[in-house]
């Protein structure tokens, strides 16, 4: 009996230790994420404030310009008055006219100084906005990376906790099988409560979905697994797959260019654009954890899939593969530049505007994708990229939209259109004509992404993985 009580107490201590360590880890990660989020909020506020100051500076410059023109007109009028007085040979009129001219010139000089000061202030405010935009982007990227790393490590810890806790549960169930007199009821109740607390603590690290694992001890061959044990084992397996995918994505996304003196081989870019399904699953999980709108969209589709799988699959084909393609381009190319932007606003000649999907700034190494105009970029250049993911018919239908997007790429050194390999389903002649029209507008068309059906399948697997 003493040994059994001691065994129960050891289980109690082990469960308590698991719970404490996991809680401390979550707390530390949560604090760092909160700091990063606070920094990002501060940079967003600074950016908004800087934009307001720029708007006021532009208005002040316009007002100063109007005042300068009025002063110029006053000088012209005073000069005409002097000319008229000189013609009249009236000394008093001439003196008055000269006085008016001197006064007008002083007013003009003051208006010119005010305009130059307003212009300089506006230029300073534009630089301030540029710096604020870069600061906000860096803070956002840092927050996303920190959150992704914390989630990944918490998921790893969760997997370990679940496996250990499952063994503790199995051991506790063995002890509970003894006669009530063998182990004091209070000890068993305390152990059960502590184990439950461990699971509750591990259940939702930043809302990461997971469940209690409950599986029989390997030595207990006579004990048949019940429904909760099977469910727990499935949850542990799902958590393990999620961790594997997150790790694969992390390695792929954190790639560092090794030799900036050599051109990037096309084969290297091809491999990065055609990352494994584990990488794609990890990328989708990263978006799910860091993008609230994407998370809501996925949750809605998952809920629909339970009752209307065909409707849910249609929403996946229409709404998710395109986003996955854009993010794959972003993370595939990000290591080759000093910074990047997404959905960048640009005005076009007809008075409208476009939003460029992705801009890679400050290329670190030359990139040569093939022969011909626009097929490469050199160190330090900026590349604007439009991304299209869809069937051959969809890509063909989007030609006019792509041409308009390419017009918005003019401020950059290079322009690319990256699409899924479905473009190769066009007939040879039609594909050549399509590519040539867009190349003439300033951008080559590159079928580097996997086919739409393959991306659809990755998205659907992610929906079903919950």
C-alpha positions, 0 to 999 in steps of 0.5 A, a space after each residue: 500500500 505504501 508503494 502504491 501511495 508513493 507511486 501515485 504521489 510521483 505521478 502527481 508530482 510529474 503531472 504538476 511539473 509538466 503543467 508548470 513547465 508548459 505554463 511557464 513556456 507559454 507565458 514567456 512566449 505570450 509576453 514576447 509576442 505582446 511586446 512585438 504586437 505593442 511595437 507594431 501598434 506603435 509603428 502603425 500609429 506613427 505611420 498614421 500620424 506621419 501621413 496626416 502631417 504629410 497631408 497638412 504639409 501638402 495643403 500648406 504648400 498649396 496655400 503658400 503657392 497660391 499666395 506666391 502667385 497672388 504676390 507675383 500678380 501684385 508686383 506685376 500690377 505695381 510695375 504697370 502702375 509705375 509705368 503709367 505714372 512715369 508716362 504722366 510725368 507727375 512726381 507725386 504719382 511716380 513716388 506713390 507708384 514706386 512705394 507700391 512697387 517696393 511694398 509688392 516686392 517685399 510681399 513677394 519676397 516673403 511669399 516666396 520664402 514661405 513657399 520654399 519653406 512649405 515645400 521643404 517641409 512637405 519633402 521632409 514629411 514625405 521622407 518621414 512617411 517613407 521611414 514610418 512605412 519601413 518601420 511598420 513593415 519591419 515591425 510587422 515582419 518581426 511580429 509575424 516571425 516571432 509569432 510563428 516561431 513561438 507557435 512552432 515551439 509551443 506545438 513541439 512542447 505540446 506534442 511532448 506534453 501530450 505523449 507524457 500525459 498520455 502515459 501518466 493517464 494510463 499509469 493512473 488508470 492502472 492504479 485506479 484499478 486497485 481496490 479503493 483501500 489500496 490508494 487513498 481516495 483523496 490522492 486519486 482525486 488530486 492526481 486526476 485533478 492535476 492531470 486534468 489541469 495539465 491537459 487544460 493548460 496544454 489545450 489552447 496555446 494561442 488557440 492552437 487546436 489540440 486535444 487530450 491524448 489518452 492511450 493505453 500503456 504498451 505493457 498493458 496488452 489486456 486493456 482494449 483502447 476505448 473511444 477517448 484513447 483512439 481520439 486522443 491518439 488521433 489528436 496526437 498524430 494531427 499535432 505531430 503532422 502540424 509540427 512537422 509541416 510548421 518545421 518544414 515551412 520554417 526551414 524553407 522560409 528562413 532560407 539564407 542566400 549563401 553566395 551573393 556574388 553569383 547569379 541565382 540558378 534557375 534550378 534553385 528558384 524552380 525548387 523554391 516555387 515547387 516546395 513540398 506539400 509539408 511546406 505548403 501545409 506549414 505555410 497555410 498553418 502560418 497564415 491561419 495563426 497570423 492572419 485573422 481574416 484568413 483564419 475566419 475564412 478557413 473556420 467558415 469553410 471547415 464548418 461548411 465542410 461538415 454538412 456541405 462538402 461539395 460547397 466547401 470544396 468549391 469555396 476552397 477552389 475559388 478563394 484559397 489557392 490564389 492566396 496560397 500562390 501569392 504567399 508562396 511567391 512572397 516567401 520563395 523570393 523574400 530571401 533574395 531581397 533586402 525587404 519586400 512589400 505586398 499589395 502596393 498601391 500605384 496610380 495609372 495613366 487613366 486616373 485609376 490605380 492598381 495594387 501590385 501583388 508583391 515588390 521585392 526591394 534591393 536584390 542581393 544577387 543577380 537573377 537570370 530566368 532565361 534569354 530575352 528582355 526582362 528575364 533578369 535583374 541585377 544586384 540592388 534592383 527592385 522587382 514588381 510581381 503580379 501573381 496569377 493562379 488558375 486554370 488555362 482559361 482563367 489565366 487567358 481571361 485575366 490578360 487585360 487585367 494583367 496588362 493593367 497591372 503591368 502598367 503599375 510596375 513602371 516605377 520599378 527596375 523589373 516586372 514579372 508575371 508569375 503564374 501556375 503551370 496551367 498556362 502551358 495547357 494553352 495551345 503552342 500558338 495561343 500561348 506564344 501570342 499571350 506571352 508576347 502581348 504581355 512581354 511587349 507591355 513590359 513583363 515576361 510571363 513565368 509559369 513557375 508555380 504548381 498547377 492549380 489542381 495541386 494547390 487546390 488539393 493542398 488547401 483542401 487537405 488543410 481544411 480537412 486536417 482540423 
